[in-house]
Amino acid sequence: GIAVDLTLIDAGSGQPIDMGGPVDDLTPRGFHGYNGISPEAQKNRMMLLGLMASAGFDHYLNEWWHYQLYSPRNYPLLWETAAQTGLMGD
């Protein structure tokens, strides 16, 4: 796939860190630039954005957790029946 939904976790506890709201919060609270969250959550979102951008991923403005490769239409669609990996549904 060319897209991934993810968050950050605390290395010590293994628990998700404060991102200002859950993955898949499709309200304005889920936007990258939303200001109604704590400064710590804003910092965590920017840290994730920096890490993913430096790894070559693009972000979606309305979902802090969603990243994808640039120019996604340049990649062919792949179905499980062709890939035969057992990792995707049909």
Helices and strands as residue ranges (DSSP letters): E 3-5, G 28-30, H 39-54, E 57-60, E 63-69, G 72-74, H 80-83
